Structure formats: structure tokens, C-alpha cells
């Protein structure tokens, strides 16, 4: 079982008490329920299963009349697990970045752009060294 991240907004978002898993195609909804209840002690209210067809690679993708299927990825099975109402789940942020360090990096990048342009703007505009002025 693999926990999948769902979007925070849009039509594919899930409620706070719902999780989406990619499970083995041989697992049933009862298997998923028992797995989560017995191993992780989660209060599972409902489990729904969706079979997703794998991507098909076509010989000529745009020619619908004469194209042939060259390869098909394996089908996937998704399990939507609904927990009890009082339980909420937030996806953990593993690669948490420091916002201050991000802002400092942005300022440094902008400063570097400005210093590059200042070299062209502030160059010597006199006649030159040829005349010895």
C-alpha cells in the first residue's frame, strides 16, 4: 500500500478525514480495512475501491484510424479510505524549506542582476585613452 497525496483544491480534493492509497490489484476492500485497522489502528469508517486502467502507448498517437497499441502499462487499484468524522489527516511535509532562506536567495539573485547591469550603465563615457585626456 502506498499513500498518495491528493490536491488541496479542485474537484479531485478529498475531505480531511479521507485518504487515498494505491493498493495491490489483488486486495479487496475488506483486506484494506483489516490492514489499516489491525496494523495502524486507524478508525476506518468506509473503504471504496477504484480500478484505473494503465496508459496505452500508440504507434501513431494522432492517427486514430490506423494506429495500433504498442504497449499498455499495468492497471492500478486505488483505495479511498474514509476515517471517522473526528479524525483528520494532513499529509506530512517531508521537504520543509525555510522561508527566510528562500527570501534571502531571491534578494541575492535580484542583486546579482542589478550589479550586472550597473557595470554597463556606469562605464566611462569620455573620449578614451587614445587622446590622453
N, C-alpha and C positions, 0 to 999 in steps of 0.2 A: 504494500500500500504506500502511495506517495501523496502527500498533502500538496494540493495545488493552490496557488494564490489566485484569488478572484478579484476583479476590478472593484474599486471603491464607488464608482458612479457608472451610470449607464444601465442598459437593460439586462446585462449579464451579472449585475451585482447580486449578492446574497444577503439575507438578514444577518445580524450579529451572532445569532445562535446557530448558524448553518456553516458547514464545512464541505469542501469538495475534494474527493480523493480519486486518484487513478488506481484502480484495483486490478488484480489478475482476472482475465476473462472467465475463469472457471468459478469465481466466487459468486455466491448468491447474496441476496440482501440479508438473510439470516446469518450467513458467515461473517459479513461485515459488522453486523450488530454485535454478535458474540465476541468478535475480535476486539472491538473498541470497548465493550463493557467489561470483559474479563481481564484484558491486558492493561488497558489505560484507565480503567474505572471512570469512563465517561457516561453521563446520564443520557443515553440515546433515546429520543422520542420517536423518530421515524427515519427510515433509510429508503432512498429512491435510487434506482439504477438506470443508467443511460448507456446504450451501445453506440459508439461513434465509429463510423466507417473510416478506414485509413485512406490517405491521399493516393490518388492514381496518377502515375506518370504516363503521359500520352506520347506517341511517336510524333504527331503533328498537333500541338495543342489548339491551334486556331482553325484547322480544317476539320469541322465536325463530321463531314461526310465520309472521309477516307481515313480518319485517324484510328489507331489501334492502341490498346492498352499495353504498355511495355512493362510496368511494374506497379504493384499495389502494396502499400505499407500495411502492417498488421492492424487489425481492428483494435480499438481500445474500449475499455469499460470504465465509465465514470460512476462514482457513488456520491450522491448528495446526502449528507448526514445532518439531520436536524436534532439539535440538543434541546433540553428542557428550556422553558422561557427565561428562567432566571440566570442561566449560564450563557456568558458571551465569550467569544473567542476573537482575539486580534492577532493577525499574522505577525510573528516576531521580525523586527528589523535587524537582520544579521550584520549588514554592512552599513552601520550607522556612521555618518560623516559629521565632522564638526563644522557647524555653520560659520563660525568665526574664521576658521582656516580657509573655508571656501571664499568668503568675502575678501579676505586679505589677498588670496591668489588672484581674484578678479581685479582688485585695485592694482596689483603689481603688473598684470597683463596690460591694463589700460595705460599705466605709467610708461611701460616699455614702448607702446605705440606712440605716445606723445613725445618721448625722448628721441625716437627715430625721426619724427617729423621736425623736431626742433633743430636737428643737425642741418637740415636743408633750409629752414627758414632763417637761421642766424648766421649763415656763411658770409664771408667777406664780399661786399658788393663794390669794392673800389676798382680801379683800373687794373691793378695786378702788380706783380713784382718785376715785370719786364721793364717798366719805366723807372723803377726805383723810388716810387712815391711812398 
